Amino acid sequence: MFAPTRDEILEANDDIAVIGCPEAMGKFASDFGFTIKDDLEIFAEDLSPNNAGMIEGIITPRSELARKTLRQIQFRKTYEINPVMVCKSGECVLGELSDRELQPGDALLLFGTWDKFHRLKGKQTFTFTTEIKGEIMRTEKAKVAVTWLVIAIGLVLGFNPLMAAIGFPELKLSLSVCLLTGALGMILTKVMSVDEAYKSVDWMTVFLLAGLIPLGLAFQKTGTAEYIATSIMNMIGDVPVIVFLAVVGIMTSFFTLVISNVGATVLLVPLSMTMAIKAGADPRLTALVVALSASNTFILPTHQVNALVMRPGGYKTVDYVKAGTGMTILFLVVMLTMLYIFY
């Protein structure tokens, strides 16, 4: 019970979670004979920062709380959220909150689980001053969600081979259509709403990748990438094989950040193999260096995987540069060492 009302009866050995300053909690425990534990035990998981917390809400003009008291709408029982403090007309009050008439613009400090705050958010009762953590968990929809996931993966893996096997090879589904089928199924079966699906899309990532695609195509189609690669290869001249392979690895890592890893591989494998013959290196080893270096994309958020975790993790480009520079160098050193020794 996370928002007990005044009618709840406490018995011996009951556990309660109390919010307040140490002095007030000490007086409360002393007056009523409670024993204060050193830390949360029963409530440790439910009231952890990942699942619950405090948030400030401003009463809106259309709020059902406007010109009413918390007792009149049975606030704790209705929303399962605990009011902690009320601030109105510059005065903040900690106690005796239930019978205070609230007005639009009054601020309430509230404590509860994040899922209850998410449900309250859609009722226009409050405008919350900070972002609500956590998500609404619909555990009853888990089986339906897994079913649509299996259907989407099944379409990806089995639809095209099945059509080819029964004599209809022209009937094909792309990866995006298969996955979109699963997403639409979840919306139609109300695993999530259209608004939730729309909000779950990281539009910054979409526009980042959408901008990189034409840039990469222009870089490749105009011959700029080939010109740069050829110029670098001709510039290095007669060098030891390991130096030649290092240049190929660095160049591939750079091109992967600008164009796709597939595009970088297709462009550089034939070019680097030709240059490897002139440099006296094994062209097959050079092709392996290109293929592996095409995944060395840690230093910028231009790769799809890096871009997808950028917004949820709160990362900035400088974070990728700081962490990715060392990873990029380490990747090249380990890769070249292993290939050179064991190939």
N, C-alpha and C positions, 0 to 999 in steps of 0.2 A: 504494500500500500504506500504509494509515493506522494499522495496529497491527502493525508487523513483529516477528517473534519473534527469539529469540537465534540461531536457525539460519540467518537470512538472511545472505548473503555480500555485502559492499560492494565495489564495483569503483571504479576511478578514474573521475572525472567524475560519480559518482552525487550526487544531491541528497538531503539529509535535513533534516527539520524537527526542531529540538531545543527542548525546554521546560526552562527552568531559570533560575537567577539569573545575572547577567552574569559573576561570578567563576568559577562552576562551568563555564559554557559556554566561557570563555576557556581554562581549564585543559584541558578536554576537547579543544578544537580544537588546542591546543599539543601535547598528548600524542600525538594521532593524526594530526597533520598536515592538519587540515581548514582550509579558508578560510571565514571567516564573512562572509556577504553583509550588505549594509546593510539589506536588507528582504526579505520573502518574494517570490519570483518564481514558481517552479514551483507552490508551494502557496498563492499569494495568494488565489485564489478559493475553493478547497476548505476552507481553514482560516480564512476570514474570519469575523468574529463572527456573520454571518447563517447560516453553515453549520456552524460548529464552536465548541467552547468547553470550559471546565472546569465541573464540577459535583460536588457532594459527595453521596455516597451512604452510607446507614447500612445495615449488614447486618441483615436481618430474621431472626427465629428460624427461619423456614421456608426461608431462603435455601440454595441448593446450595453456597454458599461457607462456611456455618457449619461450624466445626471442620475445615476443609480449607485447603489452600494454593492460591494462584493457579496454580502449576505443575500441580497435580493435575487441575484442570479445564481447563487450557490456555486461560486467561482471554482473552489477546489474540487467539488464533486463533478462539476460539468467538464472542466478542462484537465483535471489531475495535475495542476501546476500550483506551486506555492508562492503567494505574494510575500515578499520580504520587506519591502520599503515602499512608501508612497511619497512622491515629491510634488507639491502643488503650491503655486504662488511663492516660490522661493523657499518653502519650508519642507524639510524631509522628516518623515515620521516612521519610526520602526514598529511601534506597538499599536494595538487597537485599530487595525486597518479595516475590519469587516464592516463597520457602520459608518465609515466616512464616505460622503457623497463625492463621486468622481466627476470631473468635467473634462471636455476635450482639451488636450494639451497637457494634462497631468501625466507624470511619468511613474511607472511602477517597475521596481526591481523584482524580477521573478526568478524562481529556481525550479527546475524540473528536468525531465529527460528530453533529449533533442527531438525524438519522434513526436512528442506531444506539442512541442513548439512548432514543428513543421505543420501539424494539423491545424494549430491555432492561426498560423500565418495566412491561410486562405480565407479566414472568416472576417477580415477587415476590422477585427477588434482592436488590434494594435498595429502601429508602425514600429518595427524593431530597429534599433539604432546600430546594431552590428549584425553581421551575417550569422545565420544559424548553422551550427555544425551538424554533422551526421546526416543521415538520410532516413526516409520512411521505409521501414522494413516490412514487406508484405510476405511473410513466411508462408501464408496459405497459397500463394501463387507460385511457389518455388517449383513444384512439379510441372506446372504449365510452362514456365519459363524454360526449364530443362528440356521439355518436349520440343519446343520450337527451336532450341539450340541444336538438338539432335537432328531435327528435320533440315535445318540450314546446312549443317555439316554433311548430312547424307546427300543433299543436292550437290554440294561442292564435290564430293568424292565419287558419287555414283551415277548422277543423271547423264552426263555426257557419255561415259562408257556404256551405260545401258542402252541409250539411243543408238549408239554405233553397233552394239551387239544385235539389236532387233531390226537393223536395216534402215535406220533413220539418222545417219551421221550428220545431216544438215541441221538437225534440231539440237541446238547447244544453248547452254546457260552460262553466262559469265559469272565470275566470282562475286561481283557486286550485286547481281540480281539474286543469287542464292542467299546471300546474307541479308539483303533487303527483304526477302520473303520471310525470314525468321523475325526480323524487326517488325514488319507489318502484322505478322501473326500475334506477336506479343501485344501490340496495340489493340487489335481486334478482340483479343480475349481479355483485355483490360488488365494485363500485367503492369502496364504503364499507360499513361494518357499521352495524347499528342503533344500537349504542352511540356510534359516531362521529357518526352523524346527530343523535342526541339531544344530544350534547355540543356540536355545532356551532351549536345554537340558542341565541341570546342571550336567556335567559329574563327578564333585567332589562328588555330592550327590549319583550318580549312583554307583560309586566305593565304597563309604562309606557303603551304604546299601548292596552292593554285598559282601563286606568283612565281614559284620556283620552276614549275613545269615549262611555261613558255620561255623562261630564261635559259633553262637547260637545253631546250630544243633549238633556240636561237644560237646558243654557244656551240652546239653540235652541227646544225644544218649549215651554218654560214662558213664552216671550216675553221673557225677560230680555235677550237679545241685541238684539232689536228695540227694546225700551224704552230701553236704553243708547244705541243708535245714534240713535234719534229725539230723545232728550234732548240729545245732543251737537250734532246738526244744528240743533235749535231754539236752542241756546245760542249758537252762533257768530254768529247774526244776519247783518247786512249787511256782508260783507267782500269784499275783492278776489277775483277768480276764482282766482288762484294760491294764495291762502290757503285758500280753500274746497277746492281739489283736494288741498292738503297735508294738511288735516284728514281728508279721505276716505282718502288713502293711509295715514296713521298709524292711523286707526281700523281699516281693513282688515288692516293688518299685525298689530294687536293681536288681532283676532278670529281670524285664521289660527292664532295660537298656542294658542287655547283650543278652537276647533272646527276642523273640517277646512277645507282651502282651498276645497273645493267648497261646503261649507256656508256659509262666509263670502261666497263669490261670489254664491250663490243668494239669500242674505239681503240683501246690501248693494246689488246692482246695481239692483233696482227702487226701493229706498228712496233711494239716492243720486241716481238719475236724476230722481226726483220733486223732491227738494230742489234739484237743479241748475237746474231750470226756475225755481223760486222765486228762486234766487240769481243768475239771469241767466247761468249757465254752460251750455256745450254738454253735453247729457245723454250723447251718444255718447262724448265725451272723458272724462266722469266714469266711464262704464262701463269704459273702457279702463284708467283708473287703478285701479279695483277689481280688474279681471282680472289686471293685472300685480302689484299689491301683494299679492295672495293668495299669491304665491311668495316674499314677503319674510320668510322664516322662519329667520333666522340667529341670533337672540338667545337662543333656548332650545332644548333637545333634544326638544321636543314634536313636531316634524315627523318623519315616518317616516325620511327620509334622515338627518337629524341623529341620531336615536336609534340607527340601525343602525351608525354609525361611533363611537358614544360608547364602548362597551366595548372594541372592538379597538384604538382609539386611546388608551385610558386617559384620556379626557377627563372633566372634571367640569362641573357646571352653570355654575360661575363662569368656566370657560374659554370657554363659549359666550357668556356675557355680555360678557366682555372683548373677544373677537374679533368677536362678532356686533353689538355696539352700533355700532361704526364702519361695519361692512358695511351695517347697516340704514339708517343715515343716508345713506351714500353711495348706496345703492340708490334711496332716495326722491329725493335731489337730482338724480341723473342721469336717472331716469325722468321726473320732473316737468319738468325742463328740456327734455328731448328732445320730450316730448309737447306742451309749451306752445309750443315754437318751430316744430316741424315738422308739427303736426297741421293 
